[in-house]
Amino acid sequence: MPAGLVISAPASGVGKTTLTLALARAWRNRGLNVQCFKSGPDYIDPAFHAAATGRASVNVDSWAMDRGGIAHLVGRGADADVVLAEGSMGLFDGVAARGVSGTGATADIAEMLGWPVLLVIDPSGQAQTAAAIAAGLRDYRPGVRLAGVVLNRVASPRHEDLVRRALDDAGIAVFGALPRHAEISLPKRHLGLVQAEEQAEIGKLIDEAARFVAEHVDLDAVLQSAAAWAPQPAANGLNVTPPGQRIALARDAAFSFVYPHMLEAWRAAGADISNFSPLADEAPDASADVCWLPGGYPELHAGKIAANARFRSGLRAFAETRPVHGECGGYMVLGTALTDADGVRHEMAGLLGLETSFAKRRMHLGYRLAELAAPMPGHSPGARLRGHEFHYSTIAAQPDTPLAVVHDATGAVIAETGSRRGNATGTFFHLIAEDR
């Protein structure tokens, strides 16, 4: 029977991903099968999980998914020895208004699955106060159970002793303390960590993290703190409709933000996926009946995309007869132009009138609920789509017919409506699931 554990923290940037990868690899090195999940809308961490475990990881999201969909996804851990769910932000951080089955907080997943929480605490600049924070998190929500704590970035043995004594007085187990060790820090970019496939040394980095954590953390005690878990058969799967029977999917360093559960759901519904690389100047498969451009980092490759005439002409030819959809970065590439961070304007595909700029960055972040005013691949007018938006571009022009009325998690209408022209559609949000 698998053992389930949630890895969380009081805030972002404390070391959740590094500890998750290290534990997963250390236990895998001991011969255990480890399955990881990511709580919340993160495109990057699941690829790191897969690198550490050798098993595909997917997102589970209480704001966008119902309990049946989450149970369906988590069921893939039924044959594992250990199942780890890595949280996002702080343990109780979510949105103000409840979504499908929760607010998007990691605590929702912990309570829903009945898995205890392993807290990563960074006590830099404090000592006994770290115990007060851990105790507050332990007691904040009755349905969420704390397994214990791993301390990260401890300054000295004396510092560790002070924090350990305070946690012991609070009745909180300490499974280990990690001294500062910059060598295992994962590179970051403006949307989060640099993607796993961009790091040639990712295997060595995870091995080093596993070795380091194994030296300082009681792996057996952590494993014993996990909850024995018997997966329950899901009454239903995820509510995801493929956009077509044969999908031409842009996949390379500029177009990599695709939720793994989406691709799996498309294939499970019988769709075929044919990948192509715009950065390699490839056109979409001419035999496909729909083309999908996911998000990623087109702003880092805008000059090359603009110069790749075969890709752009092939995409335009495809859109003359068949639907083309872009999400976030893909939406920007379907537009007229993209201005990069240096202020250089690059011509894009021109299938939509959208113009975006990174010259003056502005963060757009949050859950989105879109009510379609027009069809998009796989979805009819009136469909309610749940997704997430995260980018730093500004809109210079969005002249085409709005695709949807889009609300944020509070219900407020936002300006990023997406747009439609001919067979081309695009949204700034990444689709997670459709309301049933």
N, C-alpha and C positions, 0 to 999 in steps of 0.2 A: 504494500500500500504506500503511495507517495506521501512524502512529508512536505507540507506547504508553509511558506514563510514570505512575509512582505518586508521589503527593505525600504525604509523611509527616513526622514530627517525633519528637523524643525524648519528648514529652508532649502532653497536651491544652492548649488555650489559647495555643498558640504562633503561630497564624496560618495554619493549613493551609487553612481554608475561604476566607479572604480571598485568599490567593495563588491558589488553584484558580480562583476566580471571576474574578480579575484576568487570569490567563493565558488562560483560556477566552475572555473577552470581547476581550482584545487580539488574539488570533489570529483570532477571528471578524471583528473589524474589518479585518483584513488579507485577508479573503476566504476563510479556511480553515473547513472544517466541523469542529466540535469536538464530541466525544461525551464526557460525563462519567459516572462511576459513583461510588458510595459504598461503601467497604468497611465492613461491620459494620451493626448494627441501628440506623439513624438515620432518623427520619421526615422531618426538616426540611431537611437539606442537599440532597437531590435536587431539591426545589422551587427552591432558589437556583441549582442547576446549570442547570435548565431555563430560568430567567430569564436566565442569562448566555449560554447557547448557542442557545436556540430549539429544543432537542431534549430529549425526555424522558430523565431519568436514573433509574437503578434501583440497588438495593442488591445487593451480592454478599457472601456470608457463608460462610466456610469451616467454621464450626461447624454451621450449620444446612443447608447445601446441599452436594450432591456435585459432583464435577468436571464432570459432564455438565450439571447445572443451571447452574453458573457459566459454562461455555462457551456454553450456549444464550443466557444473558442478555448476555454480553459480545459475542456475535456481532452485536448491533445496531450495533456500531461499525465494521463491515466497510466501510461506504461513507464513513466519516469520514476526514479528513486527520490529525487528532490525537485520541488517546483518553487521557483523564486519569482515573485512579482516585484519589479522595481517601481517605486513610486515616482511621482513628479512633484516639483515644488516642495512645500511643507506638507506634513501628514494630513492636515485638515483643510488645506487650501483648495478651494473650488470656486464656483461662481455663487452669486447670491440667490439665484432662482433655481429650483430643482429642475432637472431635465427628465429624461426617460426613467432612470432608476436611481438618480442621485445628482450630486452637484459637480461631479467630475473629480472629487477628492480621492486621494489614495485610501483614506479611511473607509470610504464606501466599499471598495474592493475587499479590504481586510475584513470588514464586518460581514459582507455578503458571503465570502468564502469560508469564514471562520478561521482564518490564518492569523497567527500572532505577528506582531511587528517587531522587527529588529531595527532599532534606531541608530543612525550614524550621528554622533554629536561632535562638533568641532568646538572645543573649549578654549580656543585662542582668545586671549584677553580676559579670561575669567577662570574661576576655579569652582567653588561650591555652587555658584549660580547655575552651572551646567546641570547639576542635580535637580535644581528647582525647575529648570526647563523640562527635563526628562519626566519629572513627577507630574508636572502640569499636563504634558501630553498624555501620560498614562491615565490620568483621571478625567480628562476632558469629555470623553464620550464612552458611556458604559459598555457599548457593544464592541469596542475595539480593545484588544488585549495586547499588552506589551510583553515581548519575550525577554528583552534586555537591550544592552547598549554596546556599541563599539565606538571607542573614542578615536578621533582622527586628528592628526596634526598636533600631537601633544609636544609641548616645548621641552620637557625635562622629566627625569624620574620624580623629582619633588612635585612638579606640576601634576603628574599622573597620580601620585599618592593622594594629593589633596582632593582631586576629583573623585577618585575611587572611594575614598572614605565617605564623602558626602553622598555618593550614590548608594553605598552600602547602608548608610543610615536611613536612606529613603526606601530601602528594600528593593532596589533595582540591580539586577545582575549586570556585571561588566564582563563581556566575553573577550575583550582585548583592547589594547591601546596601540595606535599606530603613530610612531614618531614622524616628524616631517621628512618627506622623501620625495623630492620634486621629480625624480626620474620616472615615476609612474603616472605623472599627470598627463591627461589626454589633451591633445591640441584642440583649441577652440576657434570658432568662427562666429560671425555676427548672428547666425541663427542657431548657435549651439556648438556641439562638438563637430570637428571635422569628420567626415563620413569614414566608416571602417574601410570601404573599398579604396579610399584615397591614401591609406596608410600601409605602405609595403611592409612595415615592421610590426603590424598590429599583433601578430601571433607572439612575437618576442615580448612586446609590451605587456600583453595579458599574462604571459608566463612569469614575467618579473613581478607583476602585481600579485599573482597567486603565491609565488615564493615568499614575497615580503609579508603578505597577510598571514600565510601559514606559520611564519615565525612569531607573529605577535598576537594572533587570535586563536582561541581554543575552538578549532573546527568541530570537534566532537560535541562540545557543549552547545554550540550554535545549532548543529543538526538535531540534537536531542530536544532543543526548545521548539522546533518546528512541530506543527500539528499534523497528526495522521489524518489523511484526507481521502475519502472515498468519493470520486467524482460521480455526480448524479446525472443520469441521461437528460439531455436538454430536450424540452418539449418542442423547441423550434430552433432553427439556425438563425443566421444573421439575415436581416432584411436588405439584401444587396442584389440589384439587378444588373447583369452585364450590359454594357452599352451596345453590344452587337455580337454576332456569332463568331466573326473573325476580327480580332482587334489588332491594329498596328500601333504598338506602344513605343514611344520614345524612351530610351533608357541609355543613359551615359552620365558622365560627371555633371552635366548641366541639367539633366532631367532624371532625378533619382528619388524624389519624394513621393513614394507610393506606399500606402499602408499595405503591409503584407496580407492582411485579412481580405482586402479588396480583390487582390489578384487571385487568392485562393477561392473566394466566393465566385468570381467570374468563371474560373476553370471548373468548379464544382457544378455550375449551372450549364456546363457544356460548351463554353466559349473557348476558342483557340486564340492564343496570344503570340503575335509575331513582333519581336523587338527590332528596333532600328536605332541608329545613332546619328542624330543631327550633327554632332561634333565631327563625325567621320564623313560628313557630307552625304549621308544616306537618305534616300527618300522613303516614305512609308510603302509597305508592301502593297503592290497594285491589286492583289487578290483580296485584300481586307475590305470589310464593309463599313468600318469606322476607324478613325485615327484618334488617339488619345495622347496628349502632351501633358505629363505631370509637372509638378513644380520641381524646384531644385535651385541651382545657382546660375541662371542664364546671364546675370549681370557680370559674373566673373569671366564669361566666355562670349560676351556680346559681339566683339569684333570678329571672332571666328564664325559665329552664327550668321552674321551679316554677310560675310564673305563666301559662305557655302551656298553657291548658286544652285547646285543640284538638289540640295535639301529644300530650299525655299521654293524653287519652281515645281518640284515634285509634290510638295505639300499643297501648293495652289492648284495644281492639276487634280489632285485627289479631292479637294474641296469643291470642285466644280460639280461633282456628281454624288458625293458621299459626305456624311457628317464628320466634322473635326471638332474636338473639344479640348480646351486647355484649362488647367488648374494653376492658379497663382503664377509661377514662373512660366508655365506653358501658355497661360492666358497672355502674359506680356509678350511672348514671342509671336503669338498670333496677331498682335497689334501692329500698328504702323511703325513705331520707333521706340527704342529704349535708350535712355541717356544714362551712362555709367557714372560711377562715383567721381570720376575726373571731369565730368561735364561733357564728355564726348557722346554725340548722338549717333546711334547705330540704327540703320534701317532693318526692320524685322519683316515678317511674312506679309503683312498688309491685308490679312483676311478680315481684320476688325480695325476700327478706327482708334483703338486704345493707344495712348501714349503714356509711358511711365518714365520716372526719373529717380535715380539714386544720388543725384548731385546734392540734394538736401534730404537727408534720410529722416523718415518718420516711422516709428514702429506702429504696426497694425497687428493686434494680437487679441484672440478670443474666439469663443465658440460662436457659430453662426447657424441660424435656422432660416432656410430659404424656402419661400413658397413660389414655385415656378409659374411665371406668367406666360411662358412659351416652352415648347418641348426642348429637351436636350437629350443626347444619346442615352437611352435606357430609361428615360423618365418622361412622363406626360405632364402637360400643364395642370397645375393644381397640386402636384406632388410636393410633399414637405421633406426637404433634405436637411440632414444634420451634418455639420462639418466644423472645420477649424481653420482660422486664418492667422498667418504669421509671416509678415514680410516688412521690409523697411522702405519700400518704394512709395513715391507719391504719384497721384494721377494728374497728368498734364491735360489729358483729354479723354473722355469716355462718351463719344457722340452717338453710338449705335443704340438700337432699341434695348431697353433693360431686359435682362433674362428673368429676373426674379425680384420679389420684394424680400429683402434680407434684413433679419433682426439679429441683434446681439443677444447674449444670454439673459439680459434684463428685459428683453422685449422691445428695446428701442430700435427704430428703423435706422439703418446705416446707408452711407452713400455708395458703398462698393456693391452694386447691384448685379455685377456681371453684365454681359451683353451678347447680342446675337445679330448676325448679318449673314444672310444666305444660309449656307450649310455650316457656318462656323459659330460656335458658342464658347463662352469662357466665363470662369468665376475666379474670384480671389480666394475663396475658401476651398479646402480639400475635403472631398466627400468622405464621410465615415459610415453613415447608414441612412436609410429612408424610414420615416415614421410609418408604422404599419397602418 
